[in-house]
């Protein structure tokens, strides 16, 4: 049976391998010059492939959990290992290639596809997908480039675009694995959703997830680039908590980043507020009592002026930001001269340092997409469409996204691996 996979990311590669192992003749169409482009940079190039911790998914969470009941984490690990990828576990359940190189996982998956006879066609953008005579017709364009050349510095200069020619493919089964809208530099810009909506599938508005947050008030220039450990709470316009995370916070020129902040991105809307508890950043202990720590510091260092009071506990830029939020002037008064009301205001600023949010930085800076094609329109056991028989979907294009730490790749591999066609049939 002829199977075409649209997209050669993690989900597409897994789907191609699974379908080829089931005895199908498989062709993978990918719009990038190189396959598995996004996988090659995951985990800062170290390749965080999955997570053994508690499952953390958003959007259509129930669908994600159902998928992972049918195709378990153990099955995904066995699948990766069967492709030649040795695995090792780090903190918080993160699983990497044993060599800590994402490129090794890429090489292994490509080698497995080649060994199974999977045909890979790069530089092919599918622009139309329709049913015809019990199968599917895929139309699109193929970009043709000139020869790549080596530069003096050892890098490769890409060949120039020579032409774009129309192409047409026929298949009995199609597996859509074209990704979402995040990281368009890696070939996923959201334009492919139309392939499935044209066939009747529903699209829930895509939004950036796992990306930096932007603030409506400027971040002081000297504070940008500073990292702290903090407890973050996302508040709505009325101050009601929406989500919270603990971990690293990075101040940027236009807002905040770091894993803890990026985990909140899927829920951020303009007008929301980020409440930052800086107790751990100042004391080194996440469960410390900020007010008690402040009283002790005043007793020990109360002779210091305001501008130097936090020396040794915070960089000057953060100290100044705390004092300003508490309404304390940067004057020469010793800290011991602060009034009770001023000390209480400073204690509140430490525990509830507030940043008004304007939104998130956008898909260019996002690691993954929230929203997407309605997952309920697919069978979690086989990933087959409930609306279009013979059509399957896998990976980020669905309305499921997970926390940072390997959850999104776990879902991609599981859905790709799970797209096992139930009617293998003979090879043509």
C-alpha positions as CSV (number, residue, x, y, z in Angstrom):
1,X,0.0,0.0,0.0
2,X,1.3,3.5,-0.9
3,X,1.6,5.8,2.1
4,X,2.6,9.4,2.0
5,X,3.8,11.2,5.1
6,X,3.6,15.0,5.0
7,X,6.5,16.4,7.1
8,X,9.8,14.9,8.2
9,X,10.0,16.1,11.8
10,X,10.0,13.8,14.8
11,X,6.3,12.7,14.3
12,X,6.7,12.3,10.6
13,X,9.9,10.2,10.9
14,X,8.3,8.0,13.5
15,X,5.2,7.6,11.3
16,X,7.3,6.7,8.3
17,X,9.3,4.1,10.2
18,X,6.2,2.6,11.7
19,X,4.3,2.4,8.4
20,X,7.4,0.9,6.6
21,X,7.8,-1.7,9.3
22,X,4.1,-2.6,8.8
23,X,4.9,-3.4,5.2
24,X,3.9,-0.3,3.4
25,X,5.7,1.6,0.6
26,X,6.3,5.0,2.2
27,X,7.2,8.4,0.8
28,X,7.9,11.4,3.1
29,X,7.5,14.9,1.7
30,X,9.2,17.7,3.6
31,X,9.4,21.4,2.8
32,X,12.9,21.9,4.3
33,X,16.2,21.3,2.7
34,X,17.2,19.0,5.5
35,X,15.0,16.5,7.4
36,X,14.4,16.6,11.1
37,X,15.6,20.2,11.3
38,X,13.8,21.1,14.5
39,X,14.8,17.8,16.3
40,X,18.4,18.6,15.5
41,X,18.4,21.6,17.8
42,X,16.1,20.4,20.6
43,X,17.4,20.6,24.2
44,X,20.0,23.2,23.1
45,X,21.4,20.6,20.7
46,X,21.6,17.9,23.4
47,X,18.4,16.2,22.3
48,X,15.8,16.1,25.1
49,X,13.7,13.3,23.5
50,X,11.1,12.5,26.1
51,X,10.3,12.7,29.8
52,X,9.7,9.9,32.4
53,X,8.0,12.2,34.9
54,X,4.3,13.0,35.5
55,X,2.6,13.7,32.2
56,X,1.9,17.4,31.7
57,X,-0.2,18.3,28.7
58,X,-2.6,21.1,27.8
59,X,-5.2,21.8,25.2
60,X,-7.0,18.5,24.7
61,X,-5.3,16.8,27.6
62,X,-7.5,13.8,27.7
63,X,-6.6,12.9,24.1
64,X,-2.9,13.1,24.9
65,X,-3.3,10.8,27.9
66,X,-5.3,8.4,25.8
67,X,-2.6,8.3,23.1
68,X,0.0,7.5,25.7
69,X,-2.2,4.7,27.1
70,X,-2.2,3.1,23.6
71,X,1.4,3.9,22.8
72,X,3.2,4.1,26.2
73,X,6.4,5.8,27.1
74,X,8.0,2.4,27.3
75,X,6.9,1.7,23.8
76,X,8.4,5.0,22.6
77,X,11.7,4.3,24.3
78,X,11.8,0.8,22.8
79,X,11.0,2.4,19.4
80,X,13.9,4.9,19.7
81,X,16.3,2.2,20.9
82,X,15.3,-0.1,18.0
83,X,16.4,2.7,15.7
84,X,19.8,2.6,17.4
85,X,19.4,5.5,19.9
86,X,21.0,4.8,23.3
87,X,19.1,6.7,26.0
88,X,20.1,8.2,29.3
89,X,18.0,10.0,32.0
90,X,18.9,13.3,33.7
91,X,17.2,15.4,36.4
92,X,13.4,15.8,36.4
93,X,12.9,12.7,34.2
94,X,14.4,14.2,31.1
95,X,15.7,11.6,28.6
96,X,18.5,12.3,26.1
97,X,20.6,10.3,23.7
98,X,23.4,8.8,25.7
99,X,25.9,10.9,23.8
100,X,23.9,14.1,24.5
101,X,23.8,15.0,20.8
102,X,20.5,15.7,19.1
103,X,22.2,15.1,15.8
104,X,22.8,11.5,16.8
105,X,19.1,10.9,17.1
106,X,18.6,12.6,13.7
107,X,21.2,10.3,12.1
108,X,19.7,7.2,13.7
109,X,16.2,7.9,12.5
110,X,17.4,8.7,9.0
111,X,19.4,5.6,8.9
112,X,16.4,3.5,10.0
113,X,14.3,5.1,7.2
114,X,16.9,4.4,4.7
115,X,17.2,0.8,5.8
116,X,13.5,0.3,5.4
117,X,13.5,1.8,1.9
118,X,11.5,5.0,2.9
119,X,11.7,7.5,0.1
120,X,12.4,11.0,1.3
121,X,11.7,14.1,-0.9
122,X,13.0,17.4,0.5
123,X,12.1,20.9,-0.7
124,X,8.5,19.8,-1.4
125,X,5.7,22.0,-0.1
126,X,2.2,20.3,-0.2
127,X,-0.4,23.0,-1.0
128,X,-3.5,20.8,-1.7
129,X,-4.8,17.5,-0.4
130,X,-8.0,15.9,-1.7
131,X,-9.8,12.6,-1.8
132,X,-10.0,10.9,-5.2
133,X,-11.0,7.3,-6.2
134,X,-10.7,5.9,-2.7
135,X,-7.3,7.4,-2.2
136,X,-5.7,10.8,-2.0
137,X,-4.1,13.3,-4.4
138,X,-1.4,15.7,-3.1
139,X,-0.4,18.7,-5.1
140,X,2.4,21.1,-4.4
141,X,5.7,22.7,-5.5
142,X,9.2,21.3,-5.4
143,X,12.1,23.8,-5.1
144,X,15.2,23.1,-7.1
145,X,18.5,24.5,-5.8
146,X,21.9,24.9,-7.3
147,X,24.9,23.1,-6.0
148,X,26.1,23.8,-2.4
149,X,29.6,25.1,-2.1
150,X,32.2,25.0,0.7
151,X,33.3,28.4,2.0
152,X,36.9,29.2,3.2
153,X,35.7,29.1,6.9
154,X,34.5,25.5,6.4
155,X,30.8,26.4,6.3
156,X,28.5,25.4,3.5
157,X,27.0,28.1,1.2
158,X,23.5,27.1,0.2
159,X,22.8,26.8,-3.5
160,X,20.6,29.4,-5.1
161,X,17.0,28.7,-5.9
162,X,16.8,27.7,-9.5
163,X,13.1,27.0,-10.0
164,X,9.9,25.9,-8.3
165,X,8.1,23.2,-10.3
166,X,4.6,21.7,-9.7
167,X,4.5,18.2,-8.4
168,X,1.6,15.7,-7.8
169,X,1.5,12.5,-5.8
170,X,-1.1,9.8,-5.3
171,X,-1.5,7.6,-2.2
172,X,-3.9,5.2,-0.6
173,X,-3.1,6.6,2.9
174,X,-1.8,9.9,4.1
175,X,-0.2,10.7,7.5
176,X,-0.2,14.5,8.2
177,X,2.8,15.4,10.4
178,X,3.6,18.9,9.2
179,X,3.9,20.5,12.6
180,X,2.3,23.7,14.0
181,X,3.1,27.4,13.7
182,X,6.0,27.7,16.1
183,X,9.6,28.2,14.9
184,X,8.9,29.1,11.3
185,X,12.7,29.2,10.6
186,X,12.5,25.4,10.9
187,X,9.7,25.1,8.4
188,X,6.6,25.1,10.5
189,X,4.7,28.4,9.8
190,X,1.1,27.2,10.2
191,X,0.2,27.4,6.5
192,X,-0.3,23.6,6.3
193,X,-3.3,23.6,8.6
194,X,-5.4,24.4,5.6
195,X,-4.7,20.9,4.1
196,X,-6.9,19.4,6.9
197,X,-9.5,22.2,7.3
198,X,-10.2,21.9,3.6
199,X,-11.2,18.3,4.3
200,X,-13.6,19.3,7.1
201,X,-11.3,19.3,10.2
202,X,-11.6,22.0,12.8
203,X,-8.8,24.4,13.7
204,X,-8.5,25.8,17.2
205,X,-6.6,29.1,17.0
206,X,-2.9,28.5,17.2
207,X,-1.0,30.4,19.9
208,X,2.7,30.6,20.8
209,X,3.7,28.4,23.7
210,X,7.0,27.9,25.5
211,X,8.3,31.4,24.6
212,X,9.4,34.6,26.4
213,X,6.8,36.9,27.9
214,X,6.7,40.7,27.1
215,X,5.9,43.4,29.5
216,X,4.0,46.7,29.0
217,X,6.4,48.5,31.3
218,X,10.1,48.7,30.3
219,X,12.6,46.5,31.9
220,X,15.6,48.6,33.3
221,X,18.5,48.2,30.9
222,X,20.9,47.1,33.7
223,X,18.4,44.4,34.8
224,X,18.2,42.8,31.3
225,X,20.3,39.7,31.2
226,X,20.1,38.9,34.9
227,X,18.9,35.4,36.0
228,X,17.2,34.6,39.3
229,X,15.5,31.6,40.9
230,X,11.9,32.6,41.6
231,X,8.3,31.4,42.1
232,X,6.1,32.9,39.4
233,X,2.3,33.3,39.4
234,X,0.3,34.4,36.4
235,X,-2.6,36.6,37.4
236,X,-5.6,37.8,35.3
237,X,-6.6,41.5,35.0
238,X,-8.4,41.2,38.3
239,X,-5.5,39.6,40.2
240,X,-6.9,36.0,40.1
241,X,-4.2,33.3,39.8
242,X,-4.2,31.4,36.5
243,X,-1.0,29.3,36.7
244,X,2.2,29.2,38.7
245,X,5.8,27.8,38.2
246,X,9.0,27.7,40.1
247,X,12.4,27.9,38.4
248,X,14.7,30.2,36.5
249,X,13.7,33.6,35.4
250,X,15.7,35.7,32.9
251,X,15.0,39.4,32.6
252,X,15.2,40.5,28.9
253,X,15.1,43.9,27.2
254,X,11.3,43.5,26.5
255,X,10.2,41.2,29.3
256,X,11.1,37.9,30.9
257,X,12.3,34.5,29.7
258,X,13.7,31.3,31.3
259,X,12.0,28.0,31.5
260,X,9.6,28.9,34.4
261,X,8.3,32.0,32.6
262,X,8.1,30.3,29.2
263,X,5.9,27.5,30.7
264,X,3.3,30.2,31.4
265,X,3.2,31.6,27.8
266,X,0.3,29.4,26.6
267,X,-2.0,31.2,29.1
268,X,-0.8,34.8,28.8
269,X,-3.0,37.5,27.4
270,X,-2.5,41.3,27.2
271,X,-3.4,42.8,30.6
272,X,-2.3,39.8,32.7
273,X,0.2,40.3,35.5
274,X,3.2,38.3,36.4
275,X,3.8,38.1,40.1
276,X,7.4,37.2,41.0
277,X,8.3,35.9,44.4
278,X,12.0,36.7,44.7
279,X,12.5,35.1,48.2
280,X,14.6,32.3,46.8
281,X,16.7,34.6,44.7
282,X,17.6,36.7,47.8
283,X,17.8,34.1,50.5
284,X,18.9,30.9,48.6
285,X,16.0,29.0,50.2
286,X,12.6,28.7,48.3
287,X,10.6,28.2,51.5
288,X,12.2,31.0,53.5
289,X,10.1,33.7,55.2
290,X,10.9,36.9,53.3
291,X,9.7,39.2,56.1
292,X,11.8,37.4,58.7
293,X,14.8,37.5,56.5
294,X,14.3,41.2,55.9
295,X,14.0,41.9,59.7
296,X,17.2,39.9,60.4
297,X,19.1,41.7,57.6
298,X,17.9,45.1,59.0
299,X,19.2,44.1,62.4
300,X,22.6,43.1,61.0
301,X,23.0,45.7,58.1
302,X,20.7,48.5,59.1
303,X,23.5,51.0,58.9
304,X,23.8,50.6,55.1
305,X,22.1,53.2,52.8
306,X,19.3,52.0,50.6
307,X,21.4,51.7,47.5
308,X,23.7,49.2,49.3
309,X,21.3,47.4,51.5
310,X,20.9,44.4,49.2
311,X,24.7,44.1,48.4
312,X,25.6,40.4,48.6
313,X,22.1,39.2,48.1
314,X,21.1,40.9,44.8
315,X,22.8,42.6,41.9
316,X,22.4,46.4,42.0
317,X,19.9,46.5,39.2
318,X,17.6,44.1,40.9
319,X,18.0,45.8,44.3
320,X,17.1,49.1,42.6
321,X,14.0,47.6,41.0
322,X,12.8,46.2,44.3
323,X,13.3,49.5,46.1
324,X,11.4,51.4,43.3
325,X,8.5,49.0,43.4
326,X,8.3,49.4,47.2
327,X,8.3,53.2,46.7
328,X,11.6,53.6,48.6
329,X,13.9,56.4,47.4
330,X,17.5,55.7,46.5
331,X,18.8,58.2,49.1
332,X,21.5,58.2,51.7
333,X,19.2,57.3,54.6
334,X,20.4,54.2,56.5
335,X,18.0,51.2,56.1
336,X,17.4,51.4,59.9
337,X,15.6,54.7,59.3
338,X,12.9,53.1,57.2
339,X,9.4,53.3,58.7
340,X,7.4,50.2,59.5
341,X,5.2,50.9,56.5
342,X,8.2,51.2,54.2
343,X,9.6,47.8,55.5
344,X,6.3,46.2,54.9
345,X,6.2,47.6,51.3
346,X,9.7,46.2,50.7
347,X,8.7,42.8,52.0
348,X,5.7,42.8,49.7
349,X,7.9,43.7,46.7
350,X,10.1,40.8,47.5
351,X,7.2,38.3,47.7
352,X,5.1,40.0,45.0
353,X,7.3,41.8,42.5
354,X,4.8,42.7,39.8
355,X,5.3,42.9,36.0
356,X,2.4,44.0,33.8
357,X,2.3,41.8,30.7
358,X,1.5,42.8,27.1
359,X,1.7,39.3,25.7
360,X,4.3,36.9,24.4
361,X,7.1,37.4,22.0
362,X,5.5,35.3,19.2
363,X,5.9,32.2,17.0
364,X,9.4,33.2,15.9
365,X,10.6,32.7,19.5
366,X,8.2,29.8,20.5
367,X,9.3,26.3,20.9
368,X,5.9,24.8,20.4
369,X,2.3,25.7,19.3
370,X,-0.8,25.7,21.6
371,X,-4.0,25.1,19.7
372,X,-4.2,23.4,16.3
373,X,-6.4,20.8,14.6
374,X,-9.1,19.4,16.9
375,X,-7.6,16.2,18.3
376,X,-11.1,14.8,19.1
377,X,-11.6,14.3,15.4
378,X,-9.0,11.5,15.4
379,X,-8.8,8.1,17.0
380,X,-6.1,8.1,19.7
381,X,-5.4,4.4,19.2
382,X,-4.6,4.6,15.5
383,X,-4.5,8.4,14.8
384,X,-7.0,7.9,12.0
385,X,-9.4,10.7,11.2
386,X,-12.9,10.2,12.2
387,X,-14.0,12.4,9.3
388,X,-11.8,11.2,6.5
389,X,-11.0,7.5,6.4
390,X,-7.4,6.8,5.4
391,X,-6.1,10.1,6.7
392,X,-4.0,10.1,9.8
393,X,-2.4,12.9,11.9
394,X,0.6,13.0,14.3
395,X,2.5,15.5,16.3
396,X,2.3,19.3,16.9
397,X,-0.4,20.0,14.4
398,X,-3.0,18.7,16.9
399,X,-4.4,20.8,19.7
400,X,-2.1,19.3,22.3
401,X,1.0,20.9,23.8
402,X,3.2,19.9,26.7
403,X,5.6,21.3,29.2
404,X,9.2,21.9,28.4
405,X,11.4,18.9,29.2
406,X,10.7,16.4,26.4
407,X,6.9,16.1,26.7
408,X,6.2,17.5,23.2
409,X,8.6,15.2,21.5
410,X,7.2,12.3,23.5
411,X,3.7,13.1,22.1
412,X,5.2,13.5,18.6
413,X,6.9,10.1,18.7
414,X,3.9,8.4,20.3
415,X,1.4,9.7,17.7
416,X,3.8,9.0,14.9
417,X,4.5,5.5,16.1
418,X,0.8,5.0,16.9
419,X,-0.2,5.8,13.3
420,X,-0.1,2.1,12.5
421,X,-2.4,1.3,9.6
422,X,-4.7,-1.5,10.5
423,X,-5.0,-2.8,7.0
424,X,-1.3,-3.4,6.0
425,X,-2.1,-5.1,2.7
426,X,0.6,-6.3,0.2
427,X,3.2,-4.1,-1.2
428,X,2.3,-2.8,-4.7
